[in-house]
Amino acid sequence: MRCVRRTGWAMLIISAGLLCGCAAPKVDFSKIKQPARPAELDAYDVFIGSWTWDAEMLNADAPDNKWSGTAEWKWTLDKRSLNGHFVSQNQSTRFEAEGKWSWHPTEKTYLWGMFNNWGYPQRGVANYDAAAKSWRMDYKSVGLDGTTSYGRYTMTVVDGNTLDWTMVEWADLLHTVKKVEMTGKYTRKN
């Protein structure tokens, strides 16, 4: 019985010590500072502003193969988050989408995501080639047909007022079954 009591007391003391040792330390906000804005975010500056665009869906019949729309990008959160709003339509279909783009400071990668008015999300990572002035944005999404898609946007900065782009979506991760293919051009509004 004495052994059981000793074991009980020992467990109580050890548990109390562990609980005290597991308490989170007080946060000292005098030692926490906002980090410098990553220079990588500057690559997004080319998108800032209002745009119109025209595109052709290469695997659709006329008149639904011709698309047009508008886009507006602006900085938020101390220029650490790029927000975009897009409207697009063809002869029979209209979409609206909103997205966010940023830079992950520890993973050292561009992240982005969008939702449209059909509720279909896109999320992915992006790479910027400064020499070619080109973005490659790979993503996973729910495609217009409601099934999983794997896609890629490519945007090339022609000049400060023109962006050429392509988009391809595949039904599979290996990119063997193409679902959608588009090519288009953004033109900055004056």
N, CA, C and O of each residue as an XYZ file, in Angstrom:
760
protein
N       0.822     -1.185      0.000
C       0.000      0.000      0.000
C       0.871      1.256      0.000
O       0.589      2.231     -0.696
N       1.943      1.203      0.805
C       2.855      2.332      0.873
C       3.490      2.584     -0.493
O       3.710      3.733     -0.875
N       3.782      1.516     -1.223
C       4.380      1.621     -2.563
C       3.405      2.287     -3.534
O       3.813      3.084     -4.379
N       2.128      1.961     -3.413
C       1.109      2.548     -4.278
C       0.985      4.039     -4.000
O       0.850      4.834     -4.930
N       1.030      4.438     -2.688
C       0.946      5.858     -2.336
C       2.150      6.618     -2.873
O       2.010      7.713     -3.418
N       3.319      6.038     -2.718
C       4.530      6.701     -3.222
C       4.462      6.875     -4.735
O       4.811      7.926     -5.273
N       4.008      5.830     -5.400
C       3.872      5.911     -6.855
C       2.854      6.980     -7.230
O       3.075      7.735     -8.177
N       1.751      7.054     -6.507
C       0.724      8.070     -6.761
C       1.266      9.474     -6.572
O       1.032     10.353     -7.401
N       2.007      9.689     -5.457
C       2.610     11.009     -5.205
C       3.645     11.343     -6.269
O       3.720     12.474     -6.749
N       4.430     10.356     -6.622
C       5.462     10.590     -7.647
C       4.807     10.978     -8.971
O       5.273     11.893     -9.649
N       3.747     10.297     -9.335
C       3.042     10.615    -10.581
C       2.435     12.015    -10.518
O       2.459     12.748    -11.507
N       1.890     12.389     -9.360
C       1.301     13.711     -9.193
C       2.364     14.799     -9.336
O       2.139     15.806    -10.008
N       3.508     14.599     -8.712
C       4.592     15.587     -8.776
C       5.137     15.688    -10.197
O       5.371     16.787    -10.700
N       5.338     14.546    -10.839
C       5.839     14.551    -12.222
C       4.823     15.227    -13.142
O       5.202     16.032    -13.993
N       3.547     14.912    -12.981
C       2.502     15.523    -13.821
C       2.443     17.025    -13.615
O       2.323     17.778    -14.581
N       2.525     17.472    -12.359
C       2.495     18.912    -12.080
C       3.702     19.596    -12.709
O       3.584     20.686    -13.268
N       4.856     18.956    -12.616
C       6.066     19.523    -13.227
C       5.945     19.607    -14.738
O       6.334     20.605    -15.346
N       5.408     18.565    -15.336
C       5.231     18.577    -16.790
C       4.231     19.642    -17.217
O       4.445     20.340    -18.208
N       3.141     19.765    -16.470
C       2.146     20.773    -16.824
C       2.718     22.178    -16.722
O       2.459     23.019    -17.583
N       3.483     22.434    -15.691
C       4.097     23.763    -15.547
C       5.129     23.993    -16.644
O       5.249     25.101    -17.167
N       5.864     22.956    -16.988
C       6.898     23.081    -18.014
C       6.320     23.187    -19.413
O       7.007     23.651    -20.323
N       5.076     22.771    -19.610
C       4.458     22.810    -20.933
C       3.702     24.107    -21.193
O       3.210     24.328    -22.299
N       3.608     24.946    -20.204
C       2.888     26.207    -20.397
C       3.639     27.071    -21.403
O       4.868     27.135    -21.391
N       2.896     27.721    -22.257
C       3.510     28.588    -23.266
C       4.103     29.813    -22.589
O       3.501     30.372    -21.672
N       5.283     30.231    -23.037
C       5.870     31.441    -22.457
C       5.058     32.663    -22.884
O       4.351     32.636    -23.892
N       5.172     33.717    -22.110
C       4.477     34.959    -22.466
C       5.106     35.536    -23.723
O       6.323     35.496    -23.909
N       4.262     36.064    -24.567
C       4.730     36.673    -25.811
C       5.166     38.098    -25.515
O       4.420     38.877    -24.922
N       6.370     38.429    -25.930
C       6.912     39.774    -25.737
C       6.892     40.492    -27.080
O       7.787     40.312    -27.907
N       5.853     41.314    -27.288
C       5.694     41.987    -28.577
C       6.744     43.057    -28.827
O       6.855     43.558    -29.946
N       7.504     43.410    -27.827
C       8.599     44.356    -28.068
C       9.724     43.690    -28.855
O      10.587     44.371    -29.411
N       9.712     42.359    -28.899
C      10.743     41.615    -29.637
C      10.233     41.080    -30.975
O      10.986     40.454    -31.720
N       8.957     41.325    -31.281
C       8.366     40.831    -32.527
C       8.161     42.012    -33.464
O       7.480     42.978    -33.120
N       8.746     41.930    -34.633
C       8.649     43.009    -35.617
C       8.182     42.443    -36.956
O       8.475     41.296    -37.292
N       7.459     43.254    -37.708
C       7.055     42.852    -39.050
C       8.314     42.724    -39.906
O       9.134     43.641    -39.939
N       8.473     41.599    -40.595
C       9.664     41.446    -41.443
C       9.598     42.368    -42.656
O       8.532     42.860    -43.029
N      10.735     42.584    -43.246
C      10.796     43.389    -44.468
C       9.966     42.718    -45.559
O       9.861     41.492    -45.608
N       9.388     43.520    -46.418
C       8.605     42.994    -47.536
C       9.560     42.289    -48.495
O      10.564     42.871    -48.903
N       9.257     41.033    -48.861
C      10.136     40.304    -49.777
C      10.212     40.978    -51.146
O       9.186     41.344    -51.720
N      11.403     41.136    -51.656
C      11.608     41.758    -52.972
C      10.949     40.950    -54.081
O      10.613     41.501    -55.129
N      10.759     39.659    -53.867
C      10.134     38.800    -54.880
C       8.732     39.283    -55.243
O       8.275     39.065    -56.365
N       8.053     39.931    -54.315
C       6.704     40.427    -54.584
C       6.683     41.499    -55.669
O       5.658     41.696    -56.322
N       7.796     42.187    -55.867
C       7.847     43.241    -56.884
C       7.561     42.711    -58.288
O       7.125     43.467    -59.156
N       7.800     41.429    -58.516
C       7.539     40.852    -59.842
C       6.056     40.930    -60.203
O       5.705     40.926    -61.383
N       5.186     41.000    -59.199
C       3.745     41.119    -59.443
C       3.326     42.523    -59.876
O       2.208     42.700    -60.362
N       4.188     43.518    -59.713
C       3.810     44.907    -60.006
C       3.256     45.094    -61.415
O       2.404     45.955    -61.633
N       3.723     44.307    -62.361
C       3.274     44.453    -63.750
C       1.767     44.244    -63.892
O       1.160     44.761    -64.830
N       1.160     43.498    -62.981
C      -0.268     43.204    -63.067
C      -1.152     44.327    -62.535
O      -2.328     44.399    -62.893
N      -0.622     45.193    -61.700
C      -1.426     46.205    -61.014
C      -2.163     47.081    -62.026
O      -1.567     47.594    -62.973
N      -3.466     47.240    -61.810
C      -4.262     48.100    -62.670
C      -5.471     47.388    -63.248
O      -5.816     46.276    -62.849
N      -6.102     48.059    -64.197
C      -7.311     47.555    -64.861
C      -6.969     47.133    -66.281
O      -6.203     47.799    -66.976
N      -7.551     46.013    -66.699
C      -7.222     45.406    -67.988
C      -8.485     44.943    -68.702
O      -9.501     44.662    -68.065
N      -8.417     44.866    -70.018
C      -9.396     44.133    -70.821
C      -8.645     42.974    -71.448
O      -7.420     43.008    -71.561
N      -9.367     41.963    -71.850
C      -8.695     40.846    -72.504
C      -9.617     40.165    -73.503
O     -10.842     40.215    -73.393
N      -8.990     39.534    -74.469
C      -9.669     38.713    -75.471
C      -8.921     37.402    -75.560
O      -7.700     37.352    -75.412
N      -9.677     36.333    -75.807
C      -9.048     35.018    -75.884
C      -9.828     34.111    -76.821
O     -10.988     34.359    -77.150
N      -9.153     33.065    -77.231
C      -9.781     32.028    -78.043
C      -9.605     30.691    -77.341
O      -8.498     30.325    -76.946
N     -10.721     29.956    -77.189
C     -10.661     28.598    -76.677
C     -10.434     27.701    -77.882
O     -11.298     27.581    -78.751
N      -9.279     27.079    -77.928
C      -8.858     26.345    -79.120
C      -9.621     25.046    -79.341
O      -9.639     24.525    -80.456
N     -10.244     24.522    -78.310
C     -10.976     23.268    -78.483
C     -12.482     23.458    -78.255
O     -13.140     22.602    -77.664
N     -13.017     24.589    -78.729
C     -14.466     24.847    -78.686
C     -14.910     25.349    -80.053
O     -14.120     25.921    -80.805
N     -16.168     25.131    -80.360
C     -16.724     25.587    -81.636
C     -17.220     27.024    -81.520
O     -17.552     27.499    -80.434
N     -17.264     27.706    -82.670
C     -17.816     29.060    -82.730
C     -19.307     28.986    -82.405
O     -19.926     27.979    -82.750
N     -19.901     29.940    -81.794
C     -19.302     31.196    -81.343
C     -18.718     31.107    -79.932
O     -18.170     32.089    -79.431
N     -18.828     29.929    -79.279
C     -18.370     29.812    -77.888
C     -16.855     29.759    -77.737
O     -16.351     29.681    -76.616
N     -16.134     29.799    -78.828
C     -14.673     29.771    -78.729
C     -14.077     31.161    -78.508
O     -12.896     31.276    -78.180
N     -14.864     32.206    -78.680
C     -14.381     33.583    -78.496
C     -14.776     34.084    -77.106
O     -15.953     34.080    -76.745
N     -13.784     34.512    -76.337
C     -13.987     34.996    -74.979
C     -13.463     36.418    -74.855
O     -12.537     36.816    -75.562
N     -14.064     37.174    -73.952
C     -13.564     38.513    -73.636
C     -13.832     38.767    -72.162
O     -14.613     38.062    -71.523
N     -13.166     39.790    -71.635
C     -13.384     40.071    -70.226
C     -12.580     41.237    -69.721
O     -11.933     41.960    -70.479
N     -12.640     41.398    -68.411
C     -11.890     42.442    -67.727
C     -11.184     41.825    -66.529
O     -11.570     40.772    -66.023
N     -10.147     42.509    -66.097
C      -9.418     42.083    -64.901
C      -8.944     43.328    -64.170
O      -8.631     44.348    -64.784
N      -8.897     43.226    -62.862
C      -8.331     44.304    -62.061
C      -7.515     43.686    -60.937
O      -8.004     42.852    -60.175
N      -6.268     44.112    -60.852
C      -5.377     43.656    -59.794
C      -4.982     44.844    -58.934
O      -4.739     45.940    -59.439
N      -4.920     44.611    -57.614
C      -4.464     45.661    -56.707
C      -3.775     45.024    -55.502
O      -4.054     43.884    -55.131
N      -2.872     45.791    -54.908
C      -2.167     45.353    -53.710
C      -3.044     45.552    -52.478
O      -3.805     46.516    -52.398
N      -2.932     44.634    -51.519
C      -3.540     44.777    -50.196
C      -2.513     44.300    -49.170
O      -1.447     43.802    -49.530
N      -2.839     44.455    -47.916
C      -2.013     43.961    -46.807
C      -0.567     44.437    -46.902
O       0.361     43.630    -46.935
N      -0.388     45.746    -46.946
C       0.952     46.346    -47.018
C       1.738     45.847    -48.226
O       2.938     45.591    -48.133
N       1.060     45.713    -49.351
C       1.667     45.243    -50.611
C       2.300     43.853    -50.470
O       3.351     43.573    -51.047
N       1.634     42.988    -49.686
C       2.107     41.612    -49.524
C       1.140     40.601    -50.127
O       1.444     39.411    -50.208
N      -0.027     41.084    -50.550
C      -1.033     40.220    -51.165
C      -1.594     40.927    -52.391
O      -2.070     42.059    -52.304
N      -1.535     40.259    -53.518
C      -2.098     40.778    -54.756
C      -3.495     40.193    -54.912
O      -3.662     38.973    -54.946
N      -4.499     41.060    -55.007
C      -5.879     40.617    -55.192
C      -6.297     40.867    -56.626
O      -5.990     41.914    -57.197
N      -6.995     39.910    -57.206
C      -7.487     40.063    -58.566
C      -8.973     39.792    -58.651
O      -9.501     38.937    -57.939
N      -9.648     40.525    -59.528
C     -11.067     40.309    -59.815
C     -11.200     40.205    -61.334
O     -10.688     41.050    -62.068
N     -11.888     39.164    -61.798
C     -11.960     38.864    -63.224
C     -13.401     38.626    -63.643
O     -14.184     38.025    -62.908
N     -13.734     39.097    -64.817
C     -15.022     38.810    -65.445
C     -14.701     38.294    -66.839
O     -13.901     38.889    -67.561
N     -15.326     37.190    -67.212
C     -15.098     36.638    -68.551
C     -16.403     36.088    -69.095
O     -17.266     35.629    -68.345
N     -16.533     36.143    -70.423
C     -17.750     35.610    -71.033
C     -17.507     35.238    -72.489
O     -16.634     35.776    -73.169
N     -18.322     34.295    -72.926
C     -18.400     33.980    -74.352
C     -19.860     34.156    -74.753
O     -20.615     34.827    -74.050
N     -20.260     33.575    -75.853
C     -21.629     33.743    -76.357
C     -22.678     33.255    -75.359
O     -23.756     33.842    -75.268
N     -22.379     32.192    -74.610
C     -23.407     31.575    -73.773
C     -23.073     31.493    -72.286
O     -23.942     31.130    -71.494
N     -21.863     31.813    -71.885
C     -21.436     31.583    -70.506
C     -20.720     32.810    -69.953
O     -19.953     33.469    -70.655
N     -20.985     33.103    -68.682
C     -20.313     34.223    -68.016
C     -19.734     33.724    -66.699
O     -20.391     32.997    -65.954
N     -18.498     34.122    -66.422
C     -17.831     33.765    -65.174
C     -17.323     35.009    -64.483
O     -16.980     36.006    -65.119
N     -17.283     34.926    -63.169
C     -16.578     35.912    -62.359
C     -15.654     35.133    -61.452
O     -15.996     34.041    -60.997
N     -14.489     35.684    -61.187
C     -13.535     35.013    -60.307
C     -12.774     36.046    -59.497
O     -12.609     37.193    -59.910
N     -12.318     35.610    -58.334
C     -11.444     36.427    -57.503
C     -10.285     35.568    -57.047
O     -10.433     34.373    -56.789
N      -9.124     36.205    -56.954
C      -7.946     35.450    -56.565
C      -6.982     36.244    -55.717
O      -7.083     37.464    -55.596
N      -6.040     35.519    -55.132
C      -4.962     36.097    -54.325
C      -3.652     35.466    -54.756
O      -3.569     34.272    -55.041
N      -2.623     36.318    -54.792
C      -1.273     35.870    -55.122
C      -0.336     36.444    -54.070
O      -0.516     37.579    -53.630
N       0.660     35.669    -53.668
C       1.632     36.189    -52.718
C       2.918     35.371    -52.803
O       3.105     34.568    -53.717
N       3.785     35.591    -51.840
C       5.083     34.931    -51.752
C       5.165     34.267    -50.390
O       4.893     34.906    -49.374
N       5.539     32.979    -50.355
C       5.700     32.275    -49.085
C       7.136     32.476    -48.620
O       8.062     32.009    -49.284
N       7.347     33.163    -47.489
C       8.697     33.557    -47.107
C       9.618     32.417    -46.686
O      10.834     32.533    -46.839
N       9.081     31.326    -46.165
C       9.970     30.233    -45.762
C      10.083     29.153    -46.831
O      11.122     28.503    -46.946
N       9.025     28.956    -47.612
C       9.094     27.976    -48.702
C       9.719     28.562    -49.961
O      10.061     27.827    -50.887
N       9.869     29.892    -49.996
C      10.493     30.597    -51.127
C       9.801     30.257    -52.444
O      10.439     29.879    -53.427
N       8.485     30.401    -52.433
C       7.711     30.129    -53.643
C       6.520     31.080    -53.727
O       6.015     31.562    -52.713
N       6.086     31.339    -54.959
C       4.880     32.122    -55.189
C       3.674     31.202    -55.038
O       3.640     30.116    -55.616
N       2.689     31.635    -54.264
C       1.450     30.886    -54.066
C       0.290     31.694    -54.619
O       0.322     32.925    -54.617
N      -0.735     30.998    -55.092
C      -1.924     31.704    -55.569
C      -3.134     30.786    -55.503
O      -3.013     29.564    -55.428
N      -4.299     31.411    -55.532
C      -5.544     30.661    -55.546
C      -6.672     31.541    -56.052
O      -6.628     32.764    -55.912
N      -7.687     30.914    -56.641
C      -8.854     31.648    -57.146
C     -10.125     30.841    -56.888
O     -10.097     29.614    -56.790
N     -11.237     31.565    -56.782
C     -12.568     30.974    -56.753
C     -13.409     31.686    -57.791
O     -13.228     32.878    -58.039
N     -14.342     30.943    -58.405
C     -15.242     31.593    -59.361
C     -16.681     31.481    -58.883
O     -16.965     30.819    -57.884
N     -17.581     32.128    -59.599
C     -18.980     32.164    -59.184
C     -19.697     30.831    -59.376
O     -20.875     30.718    -59.038
N     -19.028     29.841    -59.899
C     -19.572     28.494    -59.922
C     -19.111     27.710    -58.695
O     -19.529     26.572    -58.483
N     -18.249     28.329    -57.891
C     -17.736     27.676    -56.697
C     -16.539     26.783    -56.950
O     -16.131     26.037    -56.060
N     -15.966     26.840    -58.143
C     -14.842     25.969    -58.474
C     -13.520     26.644    -58.132
O     -13.229     27.729    -58.637
N     -12.717     26.013    -57.279
C     -11.445     26.616    -56.885
C     -10.289     26.222    -57.802
O     -10.308     25.184    -58.464
N      -9.297     27.084    -57.811
C      -7.985     26.786    -58.390
C      -6.973     27.157    -57.323
O      -7.132     28.166    -56.637
N      -5.928     26.344    -57.178
C      -4.844     26.713    -56.271
C      -3.551     26.164    -56.837
O      -3.513     25.087    -57.431
N      -2.489     26.936    -56.637
C      -1.244     26.467    -57.200
C      -0.038     27.272    -56.779
O      -0.089     28.102    -55.871
N       1.037     26.998    -57.466
C       2.300     27.695    -57.264
C       2.689     28.332    -58.590
O       2.224     27.924    -59.654
N       3.543     29.332    -58.505
C       3.967     30.032    -59.715
C       5.479     30.196    -59.709
O       6.116     30.214    -58.657
N       6.029     30.312    -60.893
C       7.449     30.600    -61.076
C       7.563     31.794    -62.002
O       6.819     31.920    -62.975
N       8.502     32.664    -61.687
C       8.730     33.839    -62.525
C      10.136     33.781    -63.095
O      11.110     33.637    -62.356
N      10.236     33.893    -64.412
C      11.516     33.955    -65.114
C      11.737     35.413    -65.501
O      11.158     35.896    -66.474
N      12.576     36.114    -64.737
C      12.788     37.548    -64.958
C      13.417     37.818    -66.315
O      13.081     38.813    -66.957
N      14.322     36.956    -66.767
C      14.985     37.174    -68.056
C      13.987     37.106    -69.205
O      14.067     37.891    -70.150
N      13.045     36.167    -69.125
C      12.036     36.007    -70.179
C      10.781     36.838    -69.903
O       9.885     36.905    -70.744
N      10.715     37.466    -68.737
C       9.526     38.210    -68.303
C       8.283     37.338    -68.438
O       7.275     37.740    -69.020
N       8.386     36.135    -67.885
C       7.329     35.148    -68.070
C       6.972     34.471    -66.747
O       7.844     34.126    -65.950
N       5.677     34.294    -66.539
C       5.146     33.569    -65.391
C       4.648     32.208    -65.845
O       4.069     32.076    -66.923
N       4.875     31.204    -65.023
C       4.284     29.881    -65.219
C       3.544     29.558    -63.930
O       4.151     29.473    -62.862
N       2.225     29.376    -64.033
C       1.387     29.139    -62.863
C       0.706     27.781    -62.991
O      -0.302     27.642    -63.684
N       1.263     26.793    -62.323
C       0.674     25.456    -62.316
C      -0.386     25.390    -61.222
O      -0.246     26.011    -60.168
N      -1.457     24.624    -61.488
C      -2.540     24.573    -60.510
C      -3.305     23.262    -60.579
O      -3.206     22.495    -61.537
N      -4.076     23.041    -59.513
C      -5.057     21.960    -59.445
C      -6.391     22.646    -59.224
O      -6.479     23.606    -58.458
N      -7.428     22.161    -59.888
C      -8.722     22.831    -59.770
C      -9.861     21.850    -59.973
O      -9.665     20.669    -60.260
N     -11.053     22.390    -59.812
C     -12.256     21.722    -60.286
C     -12.565     22.391    -61.614
O     -12.842     23.590    -61.657
N     -12.521     21.632    -62.691
C     -12.740     22.188    -64.024
C     -14.195     22.540    -64.267
O     -15.058     22.264    -63.434
N     -14.461     23.149    -65.407
C     -15.820     23.582    -65.739
C     -16.799     22.418    -65.814
O     -18.008     22.610    -65.678
N     -16.280     21.214    -66.029
C     -17.150     20.037    -66.079
C     -17.384     19.431    -64.697
O     -18.059     18.408    -64.579
N     -16.827     20.059    -63.638
C     -17.042     19.576    -62.279
C     -16.081     18.500    -61.826
O     -16.221     17.988    -60.715
N     -15.105     18.137    -62.650
C     -14.133     17.109    -62.277
C     -12.768     17.752    -62.021
O     -12.528     18.895    -62.411
N     -11.891     17.015    -61.371
C     -10.550     17.509    -61.060
C      -9.772     17.791    -62.334
O      -9.793     17.010    -63.285
N      -9.089     18.917    -62.330
C      -8.247     19.314    -63.460
C      -6.872     19.706    -62.952
O      -6.710     20.122    -61.805
N      -5.892     19.568    -63.820
C      -4.525     20.007    -63.559
C      -4.174     20.967    -64.680
O      -4.220     20.600    -65.855
N      -3.823     22.192    -64.324
C      -3.644     23.182    -65.367
C      -2.377     23.985    -65.255
O      -1.603     23.858    -64.306
N      -2.192     24.825    -66.270
C      -1.034     25.715    -66.314
C      -1.400     26.973    -67.083
O      -1.852     26.913    -68.226
N      -1.198     28.107    -66.438
C      -1.239     29.402    -67.109
C       0.202     29.790    -67.410
O       1.101     29.548    -66.604
N       0.413     30.386    -68.558
C       1.695     31.002    -68.873
C       1.396     32.429    -69.285
O       0.587     32.664    -70.182
N       2.046     33.380    -68.634
C       1.862     34.798    -68.962
C       3.208     35.393    -69.299
O       4.179     35.234    -68.559
N       3.255     36.081    -70.425
C       4.479     36.754    -70.851
C       4.215     38.249    -70.917
O       3.242     38.699    -71.523
N       5.098     39.007    -70.284
C       4.993     40.464    -70.291
C       5.577     40.963    -71.608
O       6.794     40.951    -71.795
N       4.713     41.402    -72.518
C       5.155     41.935    -73.808
C       5.729     43.330    -73.600
O       6.809     43.658    -74.091
N       4.978     44.143    -72.860
C       5.430     45.478    -72.453
C       4.562     45.875    -71.262
O       3.769     45.062    -70.787
N       4.693     47.092    -70.778
C       3.944     47.518    -69.603
C       2.440     47.552    -69.781
O       1.705     47.697    -68.803
N       1.966     47.421    -71.021
C       0.535     47.499    -71.302
C      -0.041     46.251    -71.952
O      -1.226     46.219    -72.281
N       0.781     45.221    -72.141
C       0.324     44.025    -72.851
C       0.874     42.766    -72.187
O       2.068     42.668    -71.905
N      -0.012     41.811    -71.945
C       0.366     40.505    -71.416
C      -0.210     39.442    -72.340
O      -1.422     39.401    -72.550
N       0.629     38.590    -72.891
C       0.158     37.437    -73.662
C       0.031     36.258    -72.708
O       0.851     36.094    -71.804
N      -1.001     35.431    -72.909
C      -1.161     34.294    -72.012
C      -1.720     33.075    -72.735
O      -2.367     33.178    -73.778
N      -1.448     31.927    -72.144
C      -2.036     30.658    -72.564
C      -2.513     29.940    -71.312
O      -2.024     30.193    -70.210
N      -3.465     29.049    -71.493
C      -3.956     28.221    -70.402
C      -4.299     26.855    -70.968
O      -4.961     26.744    -72.000
N      -3.844     25.828    -70.288
C      -4.184     24.454    -70.657
C      -4.598     23.730    -69.389
O      -3.945     23.854    -68.353
N      -5.690     22.968    -69.471
C      -6.113     22.098    -68.374
C      -6.157     20.673    -68.879
O      -6.599     20.397    -69.994
N      -5.682     19.765    -68.020
C      -5.680     18.342    -68.333
C      -6.529     17.591    -67.315
O      -6.739     18.063    -66.197
N      -7.010     16.432    -67.707
C      -7.818     15.596    -66.825
C      -6.961     14.789    -65.863
O      -7.471     14.239    -64.886
N      -5.668     14.716    -66.132
C      -4.799     13.867    -65.330
C      -3.505     14.596    -64.972
O      -3.090     15.537    -65.649
N      -2.893     14.141    -63.905
C      -1.664     14.746    -63.400
C      -0.499     14.615    -64.376
O       0.419     15.435    -64.358
N      -0.529     13.598    -65.221
C       0.553     13.384    -66.193
C       0.381     14.219    -67.460
O       1.235     14.183    -68.346
N      -0.709     14.965    -67.550
C      -0.983     15.862    -68.686
C      -1.092     15.105    -70.015
O      -0.512     15.511    -71.022
N      -1.838     14.005    -69.999
C      -2.019     13.237    -71.234
C      -3.391     13.467    -71.878
O      -3.542     13.277    -73.085
N      -4.391     13.875    -71.086
C      -5.741     14.085    -71.611
C      -6.105     15.560    -71.448
O      -6.413     16.014    -70.346
N      -6.067     16.296    -72.549
C      -6.335     17.735    -72.522
C      -7.842     17.981    -72.448
O      -8.618     17.374    -73.186
N      -8.248     18.890    -71.538
C      -9.656     19.252    -71.397
C      -9.957     20.620    -72.005
O     -10.966     20.781    -72.691
N      -9.096     21.600    -71.762
C      -9.317     22.973    -72.213
C      -7.985     23.554    -72.653
O      -6.947     23.295    -72.044
N      -8.027     24.354    -73.734
C      -6.830     25.074    -74.157
C      -7.253     26.449    -74.664
O      -8.133     26.567    -75.517
N      -6.607     27.491    -74.122
C      -6.936     28.867    -74.505
C      -5.658     29.660    -74.742
O      -4.598     29.347    -74.201
N      -5.788     30.688    -75.559
C      -4.710     31.647    -75.752
C      -5.339     33.031    -75.811
O      -6.416     33.210    -76.380
N      -4.655     34.017    -75.214
C      -5.257     35.340    -75.171
C      -4.263     36.449    -74.912
O      -3.054     36.234    -74.838
N      -4.818     37.654    -74.776
C      -4.001     38.852    -74.582
C      -4.727     39.806    -73.642
O      -5.907     40.104    -73.828
N      -4.001     40.282    -72.625
C      -4.474     41.353    -71.752
C      -3.956     42.676    -72.289
O      -2.801     42.774    -72.703
N      -4.816     43.702    -72.283
C      -4.420     45.053    -72.674
C      -4.809     46.000    -71.545
O      -5.959     46.024    -71.108
N      -3.842     46.775    -71.081
C      -4.099     47.693    -69.973
C      -5.080     48.782    -70.400
O      -4.957     49.350    -71.484
N      -6.071     49.070    -69.523
C      -6.995     50.178    -69.772
C      -6.272     51.483    -69.473
O      -5.454     51.551    -68.556
N      -6.574     52.514    -70.246
C      -5.964     53.832    -69.988
C      -6.815     54.660    -69.068
O      -6.454     55.792    -68.746
